[in-house]
Amino acid sequence: MRAGDATTDDGRTLTVRVPLTVRKRGGRKQVVTPDGAGWGQPRPRVDNTMVKAIARAHRWKRLMESGRFASVTELAEAEKINQSYLCRVLRLTLLAPDIVEAILDGRQPPRLSLAALMGPFPLSWTEQYQAFLPS
């Protein structure tokens, strides 16, 4: 046992004292350990714009595969959006599953943005990992 630990006479209860500080940051309380580090991992920031784009891409892909729309042009007209934009968003269905999962969980690296995904990216999942996810 360390100094500061105490047990009751019956030996069934152990009291441990841990020095810590609670600070308010951005309206939230954060536990700060004696060495000054924050306790726990920061909450992931889910990029809703990327999540919505991926969801739209898969929805549009299902509409095309079901035969409801015969062409991208027809789907773009029905959705009242630019055909070029629809094609760029549809490419998001080709992203590696681990990259999609990271985006949905908010674990994507800062350099991975919707703008980066809307540009050309490799089709090979291995090359996508190298381009988008840190080693």
Kinemage of the C-alpha trace (Angstrom):
@kinemage 1
@onewidth
@group {chain A} dominant
@subgroup {mainchain}
@vectorlist {calphas} color= white
{ca met a 1} P 0.000 0.000 0.000
{ca arg a 2} L 1.008 3.567 -0.635
{ca ala a 3} L 0.827 6.537 1.674
{ca gly a 4} L -2.668 7.958 1.530
{ca asp a 5} L -4.326 4.546 1.164
{ca ala a 6} L -6.449 3.476 4.094
{ca thr a 7} L -8.518 0.441 5.008
{ca thr a 8} L -11.280 0.177 7.548
{ca asp a 9} L -10.952 -1.948 10.679
{ca asp a 10} L -12.890 -4.810 9.092
{ca gly a 11} L -10.503 -4.773 6.102
{ca arg a 12} L -13.349 -4.690 3.559
{ca thr a 13} L -13.120 -1.087 2.378
{ca leu a 14} L -10.105 0.484 0.752
{ca thr a 15} L -9.895 4.238 0.338
{ca val a 16} L -7.469 5.555 -2.260
{ca arg a 17} L -6.756 9.250 -2.588
{ca val a 18} L -5.696 10.457 -6.032
{ca pro a 19} L -4.606 14.068 -6.438
{ca leu a 20} L -6.398 15.620 -9.386
{ca thr a 21} L -7.898 18.889 -10.479
{ca val a 22} L -11.162 19.560 -12.275
{ca arg a 23} L -11.069 22.462 -14.737
{ca lys a 24} L -13.741 23.940 -16.927
{ca arg a 25} L -12.830 24.042 -20.609
{ca gly a 26} L -15.336 25.225 -23.140
{ca gly a 27} L -18.203 24.770 -20.711
{ca arg a 28} L -17.189 21.171 -19.914
{ca lys a 29} L -15.403 19.816 -16.925
{ca gln a 30} L -12.086 18.129 -17.557
{ca val a 31} L -10.113 16.045 -15.076
{ca val a 32} L -6.445 17.070 -14.999
{ca thr a 33} L -3.921 14.613 -13.543
{ca pro a 34} L -1.020 15.704 -11.301
{ca asp a 35} L 1.397 15.795 -14.240
{ca gly a 36} L -0.899 18.304 -15.969
{ca ala a 37} L -2.194 15.981 -18.675
{ca gly a 38} L -5.907 15.778 -19.381
{ca trp a 39} L -7.595 12.536 -18.458
{ca gly a 40} L -9.104 10.438 -21.233
{ca gln a 41} L -9.004 10.743 -24.951
{ca pro a 42} L -10.514 13.781 -26.671
{ca arg a 43} L -13.906 13.096 -28.203
{ca pro a 44} L -13.775 12.418 -31.920
{ca arg a 45} L -15.140 15.098 -34.210
{ca val a 46} L -17.433 13.547 -36.787
{ca asp a 47} L -17.431 15.534 -40.018
{ca asn a 48} L -21.135 15.534 -40.849
{ca thr a 49} L -20.491 16.894 -44.328
{ca met a 50} L -18.362 13.877 -45.245
{ca val a 51} L -20.815 11.466 -43.605
{ca lys a 52} L -23.733 12.953 -45.573
{ca ala a 53} L -21.755 12.811 -48.827
{ca ile a 54} L -20.919 9.130 -48.278
{ca ala a 55} L -24.552 8.363 -47.417
{ca arg a 56} L -25.769 10.179 -50.540
{ca ala a 57} L -23.226 8.338 -52.686
{ca his a 58} L -24.446 4.946 -51.489
{ca arg a 59} L -28.092 5.972 -51.864
{ca trp a 60} L -27.498 7.140 -55.429
{ca lys a 61} L -25.579 3.953 -56.200
{ca arg a 62} L -28.522 1.850 -54.965
{ca leu a 63} L -30.932 3.904 -57.104
{ca met a 64} L -28.768 3.303 -60.164
{ca glu a 65} L -28.266 -0.407 -59.476
{ca ser a 66} L -31.974 -0.984 -58.838
{ca gly a 67} L -32.757 0.268 -62.345
{ca arg a 68} L -34.884 3.135 -61.088
{ca phe a 69} L -32.688 5.518 -63.087
{ca ala a 70} L -31.115 4.487 -66.361
{ca ser a 71} L -28.271 7.003 -66.362
{ca val a 72} L -26.364 9.464 -64.235
{ca thr a 73} L -27.920 12.264 -66.275
{ca glu a 74} L -31.419 11.054 -65.425
{ca leu a 75} L -30.567 10.747 -61.724
{ca ala a 76} L -28.972 14.213 -61.654
{ca glu a 77} L -32.106 15.705 -63.212
{ca ala a 78} L -34.335 13.918 -60.699
{ca glu a 79} L -32.162 15.092 -57.768
{ca lys a 80} L -31.940 18.601 -59.315
{ca ile a 81} L -28.157 18.693 -59.022
{ca asn a 82} L -25.250 19.060 -61.412
{ca gln a 83} L -24.261 15.824 -63.137
{ca ser a 84} L -20.559 16.487 -62.524
{ca tyr a 85} L -21.138 16.845 -58.775
{ca leu a 86} L -23.196 13.644 -58.696
{ca cys a 87} L -20.395 11.730 -60.447
{ca arg a 88} L -17.745 13.043 -58.028
{ca val a 89} L -19.879 12.077 -55.012
{ca leu a 90} L -20.629 8.627 -56.502
{ca arg a 91} L -16.891 7.887 -56.464
{ca leu a 92} L -17.057 7.888 -52.637
{ca thr a 93} L -18.629 4.420 -52.889
{ca leu a 94} L -15.174 3.232 -54.013
{ca leu a 95} L -13.468 4.216 -50.748
{ca ala a 96} L -11.844 1.466 -48.699
{ca pro a 97} L -14.112 0.234 -45.864
{ca asp a 98} L -11.565 1.173 -43.172
{ca ile a 99} L -11.448 4.751 -44.451
{ca val a 100} L -15.253 4.975 -44.464
{ca glu a 101} L -15.335 3.553 -40.930
{ca ala a 102} L -12.753 6.101 -39.754
{ca ile a 103} L -14.838 8.927 -41.230
{ca leu a 104} L -18.054 7.644 -39.631
{ca asp a 105} L -16.302 7.327 -36.242
{ca gly a 106} L -14.640 10.750 -36.517
{ca arg a 107} L -11.157 9.201 -36.503
{ca gln a 108} L -10.057 10.505 -39.899
{ca pro a 109} L -6.808 12.491 -40.009
{ca pro a 110} L -7.162 16.283 -40.325
{ca arg a 111} L -5.820 16.269 -43.893
{ca leu a 112} L -8.705 14.029 -44.997
{ca ser a 113} L -11.498 16.409 -45.939
{ca leu a 114} L -14.432 16.309 -48.329
{ca ala a 115} L -12.477 18.566 -50.679
{ca ala a 116} L -9.657 15.992 -50.755
{ca leu a 117} L -12.145 13.194 -51.438
{ca met a 118} L -13.883 15.103 -54.224
{ca gly a 119} L -10.628 15.274 -56.172
{ca pro a 120} L -9.069 12.292 -57.894
{ca phe a 121} L -8.016 9.490 -55.575
{ca pro a 122} L -6.560 6.031 -56.200
{ca leu a 123} L -8.927 3.108 -56.718
{ca ser a 124} L -6.625 0.633 -54.976
{ca trp a 125} L -7.487 0.379 -51.278
{ca thr a 126} L -3.803 -0.018 -50.406
{ca glu a 127} L -2.957 3.215 -52.212
{ca gln a 128} L -5.940 4.934 -50.542
{ca tyr a 129} L -4.592 3.937 -47.101
{ca gln a 130} L -1.213 5.398 -48.024
{ca ala a 131} L -2.775 8.598 -49.356
{ca phe a 132} L -5.376 9.241 -46.644
{ca leu a 133} L -4.540 7.428 -43.407
{ca pro a 134} L -1.388 7.941 -41.344
{ca ser a 135} L 1.003 5.028 -41.014
